Amino acid sequence: MSKAQLVSGRFPQHRHEIALSYLLAKRYHRGQWLTLTAAQGLKVHRVKVVGFIRSSEYLDRNQIGNTTVGSGQLRGVAVLPKAAFRAENPQLARLTLTATAGQDPYATSYQATVAAKQRHLQTTLRHQLTTQSQAQVAQLTAQLPRLRQAAATNPAAAATLQTAQRQIAQLKAAPQGLTVQTREANPGYAVYRSNSARIDLVANVFPVFMFAVAILVALTTMARFVAEERQKIGTFKALGYSNFDVAKKFLLYSTLAATGGTLVGAAGGFWLLPRLIFSAYAANSTISGLQLGFSWGWLLTTWGLAVGATGLAAGWVLYQDAREIPAQLLLPPTPKGGARLWLEHVTPVWRLLAFKHKVTLRNLWRYKSRMLMTILGVAGCTGLLVMGFGIRDSLGGIAHRQYGQLIKYDLLAVQKPTVTAAQTARLHTALAQPAVAEHTAIHYETLTRRFAADPAPQTVALLVPHNAQQFRHFMPLRARTSQKRLDLSTGVIISEKLATLARVKVGDHLRLQDAQGQWRAVKVGAITEMYMGHFMVMSPAAYQHYFDQPYRTNAQLLKLAAGAKVNPVARQLMVTGALATVLAAVVIYNLTNINVEERSRELATLKVLGYDEGEATLYIYRETIILSVVGILVGFLLGRWLHGFIITNLPPVDAMFDPQMRVTNFLLSAAIPLVITALVAVVMQKKIQKISMLAALQARE
C-alpha cells in the first residue's frame, strides 16, 4: 500500500544497505558509505548506498516533515530492510477500506466515507488508550508510597520516584497515543489535489471568453467574405447554378477554416498546454509520468461550434442574397437605411452637436451588429488585461508583507510536555546566545476544521502570548483595509482567509477542534490581515475561558540577529531536548478594415467634396474610437469581476491574494487597446489614400 519506486540502482537487501530519495542523488552516490548518527532505533550505524528511490509518502519535495534531531527539518527520506531496525513492533499502520473499493479518491462520496471511518476509529482507539492509561496511572500511583519511603534513605530510589511521577504526569496530560489520519493529511497530496481543482475551475472560465471573441471575429469575417462575393453569386445564379451549388463554396470554405483552427487548437489544448501547466504546478512535486488525455466529446463540441458560427454567418448572408434575383445581385447592395436616435428627441443636446458628430452617432446606430462586436471584442481584451495586471499586483509583494510586516519571527520553538531542570537550563542558555536578538514566551497549539471549500482538514495555529506588548514585535496585528492596529482586548483575533472559509464575521462564533477531538467555540473579536496560513490569537484570559484549561506557555517565538542563520540556531535548540494584446489587434483591425471596405464609396464622396486624408480617416475612425472607449469601460467591469473570481478561487485554501487593485491597472489596460487603435488608424489611413474616387463612384450597371 505504500511502495517506493526504484529510480536507479536496487533496493537494499542486507541490513548494512540503504536506498536514498532521488532528490539526494546530487549529494550522494551509489557505493558510498554513510555513517548514521542519532539513530538509536537502528542496529547499524554504517550503511552503503545501493540505490535511489521515489517515495510514495512524500509528494512535495519541500515538505518532507519534522524530526526531533538536527535542525528539526527533514531533508530527505530513505529505506532500509527490516533487519536494520531494533524495534520489533511497527509504529505505523496503513489501512485500506473495503467500503471505498473502486471509488474515485477525489470524489465527495469517498471523502465522506473515509472521514466517517476516521472518526469511528479515532474514538475507539482513544477509549482503549484512555482505559490503558488509567490502568497504568493506577498502577504507578499505588507504587508511590513505597517509592517515597525508599527515597528517604536511598538516592537511587529518589530518581525512580521522579521517573514514576513524570510518567504519571505524561499519562494524564496525553492519554491519546495514536493519531488516525487520512491521505488528506499528506501536505503534498492535499496541495496537488487543491491545485488540480483550481486549474479545473479556471479552465471552465477563460476558454469561454477566448472562444467568444474568436466566434465574433469568425462571424464578422465570414459575413463580409460572402458580401464581397455578391456579384459572383449573381453571375453564378444567372448562369443557372442553384442556391445550394452557390452555397457549397462558402460552406466548404467555412468548414475548412473552422476545422483547421480546431485542429491547431486541439494540439495546443490536448498536448502543449497540459504539459506547460503540469510543469508549472508540479515544479515542487515528486509526481512524474504525466499522462495526457484526449476527449472526442470536447473536440467535436468545439469543432461543431466553430463550424456552426462560420457556417451560420455565411448561411445568413447567402439566405438574404438568395431572395434577390440575379439582376439585383449584380448591382451594389442597397445602403442600409438610417433611423432616428433617441438622442434626437433631446432637442437642446442634439442641436449642440456638430454635423459630423451627428453623422457618427447615426452610423453607430445604423450598424448595430458591428457596434456590438467591437464593444464586446475590446471589452474582452480590456477585461483580460485588467485581470492580468490585477493578479500581478495581488501576488506581487505578498511574501514581503507576510514575512516582513506581519510575521517577524524567524523560529517557533515548541517545548515538550514535560522537561527536566537540566533541559530547561540548556534551553535558557540557547535562547541567550548572541544569534537570538529577541524571544518571547507563548502558548501554542494547533486546531483543525474541515470547510466546504476544500475536503482536506485545515490547520489553525493558536498563539496565546504571555506578554501582549512584546508580542507585537513578533506578529503585529492589523486590519487589512484600514491598517488599524488590533488589540487582544477586542477579543479573539483570526486571520482573514480563515474568516472567509468559515464564513464568519466579527461577533460570530467559530468552532474548531482541538488535538483531543473536542470542539471549541470562540467569539470572533477582530479579523487580521494575513496572506498565508491560518492563525488565531487570543489573550491568556480568553484561552482559559474558551478552553477551560489553565494557561501555561509551551513555546518561544524567536527573532534572530542580523546575519544569523536559521539552521544552526534551530540545531542548537534541538540539542536542548497570455496574449491579450494580440487578441485586441485582431478585433480592432478586422472590424475597422470591414468598415473601410464597406464604405469606400462614402469615403470617395467625402474626398470629392474636399475632405483631406486625415478628415476622411477620422470620419470613419471616430466611430471606432467611440466604440473602443465604450468597450474599455465595459472591459473594466468585466476585468474587475474576473480578477475577483481568480483571487477568490485560485489561491490555496490556506492562503489569499491581495484583493486591492491599483488605478494604474486600469490606465495600462485602457492604454494598450487605445495604442493599438491608433496604430490601426495609421494603417487604415494609408488604405483610404489608395481609394480611387473615380473607380469607387462609377456605376456598375
matplotlib code that plots the C-alpha trace (Angstrom):
import matplotlib.pyplot as plt

x = [0.0, 3.0, 5.6, 8.7, 9.6, 13.1, 14.7, 18.2, 20.3, 18.4, 16.5, 18.6, 18.7, 21.0, 20.9, 24.0, 22.5, 20.3, 18.4, 18.0, 15.5, 16.3, 16.3, 19.6, 21.3, 23.4, 24.8, 25.4, 26.3, 25.9, 28.6, 29.2, 29.3, 27.4, 27.7, 24.3, 24.2, 21.3, 19.9, 19.0, 16.3, 18.8, 21.1, 23.6, 25.4, 27.3, 25.4, 26.1, 24.1, 22.8, 20.0, 17.8, 14.0, 10.9, 8.8, 5.0, 4.7, 6.2, 4.7, 6.1, 9.8, 9.9, 7.6, 9.1, 8.3, 9.8, 12.1, 13.4, 17.1, 19.3, 17.7, 14.2, 13.6, 13.9, 16.0, 15.2, 13.9, 15.5, 14.6, 16.4, 15.4, 13.5, 16.7, 18.3, 15.8, 15.8, 12.1, 10.0, 6.6, 5.6, 5.0, 2.8, -0.2, -1.6, -5.3, -7.5, -11.3, -13.5, -16.2, -14.1, -13.0, -13.3, -14.2, -12.6, -10.4, -11.2, -15.0, -17.2, -18.6, -15.1, -14.1, -17.3, -16.8, -13.2, -14.0, -16.7, -14.4, -11.6, -13.9, -15.0, -11.5, -10.2, -12.9, -12.4, -8.6, -8.9, -11.3, -8.9, -5.8, -7.6, -8.5, -5.0, -3.5, -5.9, -4.8, -1.1, -1.7, -3.4, -0.5, 2.1, 0.2, 0.0, 3.8, 4.3, 4.1, 6.7, 8.9, 8.6, 9.5, 12.6, 13.6, 14.0, 17.0, 18.1, 19.2, 18.7, 15.1, 14.6, 15.4, 13.0, 10.3, 10.8, 10.6, 7.3, 5.8, 6.9, 5.3, 2.0, 2.0, 2.6, -0.2, -2.6, -1.6, -1.7, -3.7, -4.2, -1.2, -2.3, -3.3, -5.6, -5.1, -6.4, -4.4, -5.6, -3.2, -0.3, 0.6, 1.8, -1.4, -3.7, -1.8, -1.8, -5.5, -6.2, -4.2, -5.9, -9.3, -8.4, -7.0, -10.2, -12.1, -10.1, -10.3, -14.1, -14.0, -11.2, -11.9, -15.4, -14.1, -11.4, -13.8, -16.4, -14.0, -12.9, -16.5, -17.1, -14.2, -15.3, -18.9, -17.9, -15.2, -17.3, -20.3, -18.0, -16.5, -19.9, -20.9, -17.8, -18.7, -22.2, -21.6, -20.1, -23.1, -25.4, -23.3, -23.5, -27.2, -27.6, -25.8, -28.2, -26.5, -28.8, -28.6, -27.1, -24.4, -23.5, -23.6, -21.2, -18.2, -18.8, -19.8, -16.7, -14.5, -16.0, -15.8, -12.2, -11.3, -13.1, -11.6, -8.1, -8.5, -10.0, -7.1, -4.5, -6.3, -6.7, -3.0, -2.4, -5.2, -4.7, -0.9, 1.0, -1.0, -1.3, 2.4, 3.1, 0.6, 1.8, 5.4, 4.5, 2.3, 4.4, 7.7, 7.9, 6.3, 7.8, 5.0, 6.0, 4.8, 2.2, -0.5, -2.2, -5.9, -8.0, -11.7, -13.6, -16.6, -14.9, -13.1, -16.4, -18.2, -15.6, -15.5, -19.3, -19.4, -16.7, -18.3, -21.7, -20.5, -18.8, -21.4, -24.2, -22.8, -22.3, -25.7, -27.5, -25.9, -26.5, -30.1, -30.5, -28.9, -31.0, -34.1, -32.9, -32.9, -29.6, -30.0, -30.2, -27.2, -25.1, -25.8, -24.2, -26.3, -28.8, -27.3, -28.8, -31.4, -30.8, -33.1, -33.8, -31.9, -33.4, -30.9, -32.6, -35.6, -33.4, -33.5, -31.2, -28.4, -28.9, -28.7, -25.4, -23.8, -21.8, -23.0, -20.0, -20.8, -24.5, -23.3, -21.1, -23.8, -26.3, -23.7, -23.1, -26.8, -27.1, -24.6, -25.7, -24.1, -20.7, -21.1, -21.9, -19.0, -16.5, -17.6, -17.5, -14.2, -12.5, -14.2, -12.9, -9.4, -9.5, -11.1, -8.3, -5.7, -7.3, -7.4, -3.8, -2.4, -4.6, -3.3, 0.3, -0.3, -2.3, 0.6, 3.5, 4.8, 2.7, 5.7, 7.3, 4.1, 3.6, 7.2, 8.4, 5.4, 3.0, 5.2, 8.5, 9.7, 12.2, 11.6, 8.8, 10.2, 7.7, 8.6, 7.9, 5.1, 7.5, 11.1, 13.8, 15.5, 18.7, 16.8, 15.3, 18.7, 20.1, 17.1, 17.7, 21.3, 20.4, 17.9, 20.6, 23.1, 24.0, 22.4, 19.0, 18.1, 14.8, 12.4, 9.0, 7.1, 3.7, 1.2, 1.0, -1.3, -3.0, -6.7, -8.4, -11.5, -12.9, -14.5, -16.8, -14.2, -11.8, -12.1, -8.7, -8.6, -7.2, -4.7, -5.1, -2.2, -3.3, -1.0, -1.6, 1.1, 2.3, 3.2, 0.9, 3.1, 6.2, 4.2, 3.7, 7.4, 6.9, 3.5, 1.8, -1.9, -3.8, -6.9, -6.1, -8.3, -7.9, -4.4, -5.7, -3.8, -5.7, -5.5, -6.2, -8.6, -11.1, -11.3, -10.2, -8.4, -8.4, -6.7, -8.8, -8.7, -9.9, -12.8, -13.6, -13.5, -15.6, -18.0, -17.8, -17.5, -16.8, -19.3, -19.9, -18.8, -16.2, -16.0, -12.7, -11.5, -8.5, -5.9, -8.1, -11.0, -13.1, -14.9, -14.2, -16.4, -14.8, -16.4, -14.6, -13.5, -11.4, -10.0, -6.4, -4.5, -2.8, -1.9, -0.5, -1.6, -4.5, -3.9, -5.9, -4.6, -6.1, -5.2, -4.5, -7.8, -9.7, -7.8, -8.8, -12.4, -12.8, -10.6, -11.4, -7.7, -5.1, -2.8, 0.8, 3.5, 4.9, 6.7, 9.1, 9.0, 12.5, 13.9, 17.4, 20.2, 21.2, 23.3, 22.4, 21.5, 18.3, 19.6, 22.5, 20.2, 17.5, 20.1, 21.3, 17.7, 17.1, 20.2, 18.4, 15.9, -1.1, -1.5, -4.4, -2.6, -2.6, -6.2, -7.1, -5.2, -7.1, -10.5, -9.9, -8.1, -10.6, -13.7, -12.0, -10.9, -14.5, -15.8, -13.4, -14.2, -18.0, -17.9, -15.4, -18.0, -18.9, -15.3, -14.7, -17.7, -16.1, -12.8, -14.6, -16.2, -12.8, -12.1, -8.4, -7.0, -6.9, -10.5, -11.7, -9.9, -11.4, -14.8, -14.6, -12.4, -14.3, -16.8, -14.1, -12.7, -16.1, -16.8, -13.3, -13.9, -17.2, -15.6, -12.8, -15.4, -17.3, -13.9, -13.2, -16.3, -15.5, -11.9, -12.8, -15.2, -12.6, -9.9, -12.2, -13.1, -9.5, -8.1, -11.0, -10.9, -7.3, -5.2, -4.7, -7.1, -4.6, -3.6, -5.1, -4.2, -4.4, -7.8, -6.9, -6.4, -4.3, -5.5, -2.5, -4.0, -7.0, -4.8, -2.5, -5.4, -7.0, -3.8, -2.9, -6.2, -6.1, -2.5, -3.5, -6.5, -4.1, -1.7, -4.6, -5.7, -2.4, -2.7, -6.3, -5.3, -2.9, -5.6, -8.0, -5.4, -5.4, -9.2, -9.8, -12.6, -13.5, -13.5, -15.4, -18.1, -18.6, -21.8, -21.6, -24.8]
y = [0.0, 2.3, 1.4, 3.2, 3.4, 2.5, 5.3, 3.8, 1.0, -1.5, -1.8, -2.7, -6.4, -6.5, -4.5, -2.6, -1.3, 1.8, 3.4, 7.2, 9.6, 10.5, 14.1, 13.4, 12.0, 15.1, 14.9, 11.1, 8.4, 4.6, 2.7, 5.5, 4.5, 6.7, 7.0, 7.4, 9.5, 9.9, 6.6, 4.9, 2.9, 1.1, -1.8, -0.5, 2.9, 2.4, 1.7, 1.6, 3.4, 0.9, 2.8, 5.8, 5.7, 7.9, 7.7, 7.5, 9.1, 12.5, 14.3, 17.8, 17.9, 20.9, 19.5, 16.2, 16.6, 17.4, 15.5, 15.6, 15.7, 18.1, 21.3, 19.8, 19.7, 16.6, 16.9, 13.5, 10.0, 6.6, 2.9, 0.1, -3.5, -4.7, -6.4, -3.0, -1.9, -2.6, -2.4, -5.5, -3.8, -1.4, 2.3, 3.0, 1.2, 1.7, 0.8, 0.3, 0.3, -2.2, 0.5, 2.7, 0.0, 1.3, 4.9, 8.0, 9.3, 12.9, 12.2, 13.6, 10.2, 8.8, 11.6, 11.3, 7.5, 7.9, 10.8, 8.7, 5.7, 8.0, 9.5, 6.0, 4.6, 7.6, 7.4, 3.6, 3.9, 6.9, 5.0, 2.0, 4.1, 6.1, 2.9, 1.6, 4.9, 4.9, 1.4, 2.4, 5.6, 3.5, 1.0, 3.7, 5.6, 2.5, 2.3, 5.9, 5.4, 2.6, 4.7, 7.8, 5.7, 4.2, 7.6, 9.0, 6.7, 5.7, 8.4, 5.8, 5.3, 9.1, 9.1, 6.2, 8.2, 11.2, 9.0, 7.5, 10.9, 12.1, 9.1, 9.7, 13.4, 12.4, 9.7, 12.2, 15.0, 13.0, 9.7, 9.7, 7.9, 7.2, 9.6, 8.5, 10.5, 10.2, 10.7, 14.4, 14.9, 14.5, 18.1, 17.1, 15.1, 17.9, 20.6, 18.7, 17.9, 21.5, 22.8, 20.4, 21.6, 25.2, 24.6, 22.9, 25.9, 28.4, 26.1, 26.4, 30.2, 31.5, 29.5, 30.9, 34.5, 33.5, 31.4, 34.1, 36.7, 34.2, 33.5, 37.2, 37.6, 34.5, 35.7, 39.1, 37.9, 35.2, 37.5, 40.0, 37.4, 36.4, 40.0, 40.7, 37.8, 39.3, 39.9, 36.5, 34.9, 36.9, 35.7, 32.1, 32.3, 34.0, 31.0, 28.6, 27.4, 26.6, 28.3, 25.1, 24.9, 28.6, 27.9, 24.9, 27.1, 29.2, 26.3, 24.4, 27.4, 27.9, 24.2, 24.0, 27.2, 26.0, 22.5, 23.9, 26.2, 23.4, 21.0, 23.6, 24.5, 20.8, 20.3, 23.1, 22.1, 18.4, 18.3, 21.6, 23.4, 20.4, 19.9, 23.5, 23.6, 20.3, 21.6, 24.8, 23.2, 20.1, 22.0, 21.4, 17.9, 14.5, 13.4, 12.5, 10.5, 12.9, 11.0, 13.2, 12.6, 13.1, 13.8, 13.3, 14.9, 18.2, 18.1, 17.6, 20.2, 22.9, 21.9, 22.0, 25.4, 26.7, 25.3, 26.4, 30.0, 30.4, 28.5, 30.4, 33.7, 32.5, 30.9, 34.0, 36.3, 33.7, 33.4, 37.1, 37.0, 34.0, 36.1, 38.5, 38.0, 37.7, 41.2, 42.7, 40.8, 42.2, 45.7, 47.1, 46.4, 49.0, 51.0, 50.3, 52.9, 55.1, 55.5, 58.3, 58.1, 58.6, 61.4, 63.4, 63.7, 65.6, 68.7, 71.0, 68.4, 67.4, 71.0, 71.5, 68.6, 69.4, 67.7, 65.3, 64.2, 63.6, 61.5, 59.5, 58.7, 57.8, 55.5, 53.8, 53.1, 52.2, 49.3, 47.8, 44.3, 45.9, 48.2, 45.2, 43.2, 46.0, 46.7, 43.1, 42.5, 45.4, 44.7, 41.1, 42.3, 45.1, 42.7, 40.2, 43.0, 44.4, 40.9, 40.2, 43.4, 43.0, 39.5, 40.7, 43.3, 40.9, 38.5, 41.0, 41.9, 39.3, 37.5, 40.8, 41.9, 38.4, 37.9, 41.5, 43.2, 40.6, 37.7, 39.0, 36.0, 33.6, 30.5, 28.9, 26.5, 24.3, 22.6, 19.0, 18.3, 17.6, 18.8, 18.3, 21.1, 20.4, 20.6, 23.9, 25.3, 24.3, 25.9, 29.2, 29.1, 28.6, 31.5, 33.7, 33.2, 36.3, 34.9, 35.3, 39.0, 38.7, 36.0, 35.8, 33.0, 32.0, 29.1, 27.3, 24.5, 23.5, 23.3, 21.8, 22.2, 21.0, 23.6, 23.3, 24.9, 22.0, 18.5, 18.5, 19.4, 22.9, 23.5, 26.7, 27.9, 29.1, 31.7, 32.9, 35.5, 35.8, 39.5, 41.2, 44.3, 42.3, 40.0, 43.0, 42.9, 39.4, 39.5, 42.9, 42.5, 44.9, 45.2, 45.0, 47.7, 50.4, 49.3, 49.9, 48.1, 45.3, 44.7, 41.5, 43.4, 43.3, 39.5, 36.6, 37.7, 35.4, 35.6, 36.9, 33.7, 31.7, 34.0, 33.7, 29.9, 29.7, 32.4, 34.3, 38.0, 40.0, 38.9, 35.4, 32.2, 30.0, 26.2, 24.4, 21.0, 20.6, 17.9, 15.8, 15.9, 18.3, 21.2, 24.7, 27.6, 31.1, 34.5, 36.5, 39.9, 41.0, 39.9, 40.5, 40.9, 37.6, 36.1, 32.6, 30.2, 30.2, 32.0, 32.6, 34.9, 35.5, 36.6, 34.2, 35.1, 34.3, 31.0, 29.9, 30.9, 29.1, 26.1, 25.6, 24.9, 26.8, 29.0, 28.0, 28.8, 26.0, 27.7, 30.5, 32.9, 33.9, 36.8, 36.2, 38.8, 40.3, 37.8, 34.8, 31.6, 29.7, 26.2, 26.5, 28.2, 25.6, 22.8, 24.2, 24.5, 20.9, 19.7, 21.0, 18.2, 35.2, 37.4, 39.7, 42.4, 40.3, 39.5, 43.2, 43.9, 41.2, 42.5, 46.2, 45.7, 43.2, 45.4, 48.6, 47.0, 45.9, 49.4, 50.9, 48.3, 48.6, 52.4, 53.1, 54.9, 57.0, 57.9, 58.6, 61.1, 62.8, 63.1, 64.6, 67.1, 68.3, 66.2, 65.7, 62.2, 62.9, 64.2, 61.2, 58.8, 60.4, 60.3, 56.5, 56.1, 58.4, 55.6, 53.1, 55.4, 55.8, 52.0, 51.3, 53.7, 52.1, 48.6, 49.7, 50.8, 47.6, 45.7, 47.5, 45.9, 42.5, 42.6, 43.6, 40.6, 38.3, 39.5, 38.9, 35.5, 34.5, 35.8, 34.2, 30.7, 30.3, 30.6, 27.5, 27.1, 28.3, 31.5, 34.5, 37.2, 40.9, 41.9, 45.6, 46.9, 49.9, 52.7, 52.1, 48.7, 50.4, 53.0, 50.4, 48.2, 51.2, 52.4, 49.2, 48.9, 52.7, 52.5, 49.6, 51.6, 54.5, 52.1, 50.6, 54.1, 54.8, 51.6, 52.5, 56.0, 54.6, 52.3, 55.3, 57.2, 54.4, 54.7, 55.7, 58.3, 57.5, 53.7, 53.9, 56.2, 54.8, 53.0, 49.2, 48.7]
z = [0.0, 0.5, -2.0, -3.1, -6.8, -7.8, -9.8, -10.1, -8.6, -6.4, -3.2, 0.0, 0.7, 3.7, 6.9, 6.0, 2.8, 2.2, -0.6, -0.6, -2.1, -5.7, -4.5, -2.7, -5.8, -6.3, -2.7, -2.5, -5.0, -5.2, -3.4, -0.9, 2.8, 5.2, 9.0, 10.7, 13.9, 16.3, 15.1, 18.3, 16.6, 14.3, 14.8, 12.3, 12.0, 8.8, 5.6, 1.9, -0.7, -3.2, -5.0, -5.2, -4.8, -5.2, -2.1, -2.4, 1.0, 0.2, -2.8, -2.0, -2.3, 0.1, 2.8, 4.0, 7.7, 11.1, 13.3, 16.9, 15.8, 13.8, 12.9, 13.3, 9.5, 7.3, 4.2, 2.6, 3.1, 2.9, 3.1, 4.9, 5.3, 8.4, 9.8, 10.3, 13.0, 16.7, 17.3, 16.5, 16.7, 14.0, 14.8, 11.8, 10.2, 6.7, 6.3, 3.2, 3.5, 1.7, 1.5, -0.8, -3.3, -6.8, -5.7, -7.1, -4.2, -5.1, -5.1, -2.3, -1.5, -1.0, 1.3, 3.4, 3.8, 4.9, 7.3, 9.0, 9.4, 10.7, 13.4, 14.4, 14.6, 16.5, 19.1, 19.6, 19.9, 22.3, 24.5, 24.6, 25.2, 27.9, 29.7, 29.4, 30.6, 33.6, 34.5, 34.2, 36.3, 39.0, 39.0, 39.3, 41.9, 44.0, 43.9, 45.0, 48.8, 48.7, 46.5, 48.7, 51.7, 49.9, 48.6, 52.1, 52.6, 49.1, 46.5, 43.7, 44.7, 44.6, 40.9, 40.4, 42.3, 39.9, 36.9, 38.1, 38.9, 35.4, 33.8, 35.7, 34.6, 30.9, 31.0, 32.5, 30.1, 26.9, 27.2, 23.4, 22.0, 18.4, 15.7, 12.8, 9.6, 6.1, 2.9, 3.0, 5.9, 3.5, 2.5, -1.0, -1.7, -0.5, -2.3, -5.6, -5.4, -4.5, -7.4, -9.8, -8.6, -9.1, -12.6, -13.4, -12.2, -14.2, -17.3, -17.2, -17.3, -19.6, -22.7, -22.7, -23.2, -25.7, -27.7, -27.6, -29.1, -31.7, -32.7, -33.0, -35.4, -37.4, -37.7, -38.9, -41.3, -42.9, -43.3, -45.0, -47.2, -48.6, -49.1, -51.1, -53.4, -54.1, -57.9, -58.4, -56.7, -59.0, -62.0, -61.0, -60.4, -63.8, -65.4, -63.9, -60.7, -57.9, -54.5, -53.0, -55.6, -54.9, -51.2, -51.3, -52.0, -48.9, -46.7, -47.7, -47.0, -43.6, -42.7, -43.8, -41.9, -38.7, -39.0, -39.4, -36.4, -34.3, -35.1, -34.2, -31.0, -30.2, -30.5, -28.0, -25.7, -25.6, -25.8, -25.3, -22.6, -20.2, -20.4, -19.5, -16.7, -15.3, -15.4, -13.5, -10.8, -10.4, -10.1, -6.3, -6.5, -6.8, -9.0, -12.6, -15.5, -16.9, -18.9, -21.5, -22.0, -25.1, -25.4, -28.6, -26.9, -26.3, -29.7, -31.6, -29.4, -30.2, -33.9, -34.1, -32.5, -34.8, -38.0, -36.8, -36.2, -39.5, -41.4, -39.7, -40.8, -44.3, -44.5, -43.2, -45.8, -48.5, -47.4, -47.8, -51.3, -52.4, -52.0, -54.7, -58.4, -60.3, -61.8, -58.3, -57.1, -60.0, -58.6, -55.4, -52.3, -51.3, -48.4, -45.1, -44.1, -41.1, -38.1, -35.7, -32.4, -29.0, -28.5, -31.3, -29.0, -26.6, -28.7, -26.7, -26.7, -30.3, -31.6, -29.9, -31.8, -35.0, -38.2, -38.3, -34.8, -35.7, -38.6, -36.4, -33.9, -36.6, -38.3, -34.9, -34.5, -38.2, -37.9, -34.6, -35.2, -35.8, -32.9, -30.6, -31.9, -31.5, -27.9, -26.9, -28.6, -27.0, -23.7, -23.7, -24.4, -21.7, -19.2, -19.6, -19.3, -16.1, -14.7, -15.6, -14.2, -11.1, -10.4, -10.9, -8.2, -6.0, -6.0, -6.0, -2.6, -0.7, 0.6, 1.7, 3.5, 5.1, 6.4, 6.6, 8.1, 9.6, 10.7, 12.0, 14.0, 12.4, 14.6, 16.6, 19.2, 20.9, 24.1, 25.1, 27.6, 30.4, 30.6, 33.3, 35.1, 33.1, 29.8, 30.9, 31.8, 28.4, 26.7, 28.5, 27.5, 23.9, 24.0, 25.5, 22.6, 20.6, 17.5, 19.1, 19.1, 20.9, 22.1, 23.8, 25.5, 24.2, 24.4, 21.1, 19.8, 16.6, 15.9, 12.9, 10.9, 7.5, 5.3, 2.3, 0.0, 0.5, 1.9, 3.5, 7.2, 7.7, 10.5, 12.6, 14.6, 18.0, 19.6, 23.1, 24.1, 27.7, 27.0, 24.6, 24.3, 23.4, 21.1, 18.7, 17.9, 16.5, 15.0, 14.5, 14.1, 11.9, 9.7, 6.0, 4.7, 7.4, 8.6, 12.1, 14.8, 16.6, 20.3, 22.2, 24.4, 21.5, 21.8, 19.7, 16.5, 13.5, 10.1, 7.1, 5.0, 8.0, 8.4, 4.7, 4.7, 7.9, 6.6, 9.9, 10.7, 13.8, 16.5, 15.1, 16.8, 15.2, 16.0, 15.8, 17.0, 19.4, 19.5, 21.8, 19.4, 21.4, 19.7, 20.9, 20.0, 20.2, 19.5, 16.8, 18.1, 15.1, 11.7, 11.0, 7.7, 6.8, 3.4, 4.2, 6.8, 9.3, 12.7, 15.8, 18.6, 22.0, 25.5, 28.4, 30.0, 26.8, 26.5, 30.0, 29.2, 25.9, 26.5, 30.2, 31.0, 33.0, 30.8, 30.5, 28.0, 25.9, 23.1, 22.2, 19.3, 18.2, 16.1, 15.0, 14.9, 11.6, 9.6, 11.9, 10.1, 11.0, 10.7, 13.2, 15.8, 15.2, 15.6, 19.0, 20.2, 19.2, 21.1, 24.2, 24.4, -22.3, -25.1, -24.8, -26.9, -30.0, -29.4, -29.3, -32.5, -34.4, -33.3, -34.0, -37.3, -38.6, -37.8, -38.9, -42.2, -42.9, -42.1, -44.7, -47.3, -47.0, -47.1, -49.8, -52.0, -49.0, -48.4, -52.1, -51.9, -49.0, -50.8, -53.9, -51.5, -50.4, -47.2, -46.8, -45.9, -42.1, -42.1, -44.1, -41.8, -38.7, -40.3, -40.2, -37.3, -34.9, -34.7, -33.8, -31.1, -29.5, -29.6, -28.3, -25.3, -24.6, -24.9, -22.5, -19.9, -20.2, -20.0, -16.7, -15.2, -16.8, -15.7, -12.1, -11.9, -13.4, -11.0, -8.0, -9.3, -9.7, -6.4, -4.6, -6.2, -7.4, -4.1, -1.9, 0.9, 3.5, 1.5, 0.0, -2.6, -2.0, -3.4, -3.9, -7.4, -8.4, -10.6, -12.8, -13.7, -15.4, -17.0, -18.6, -19.6, -21.4, -22.9, -24.7, -26.8, -27.5, -28.7, -31.0, -32.2, -33.1, -34.9, -36.9, -37.8, -39.4, -41.4, -42.4, -43.4, -46.0, -47.3, -47.6, -49.5, -52.1, -52.7, -56.3, -56.4, -60.0, -59.5, -56.3, -57.7, -61.1, -61.8, -62.1, -64.1]

ax = plt.figure().add_subplot(projection="3d")
ax.plot(x, y, z, "-o")
ax.set_aspect("equal")
plt.show()
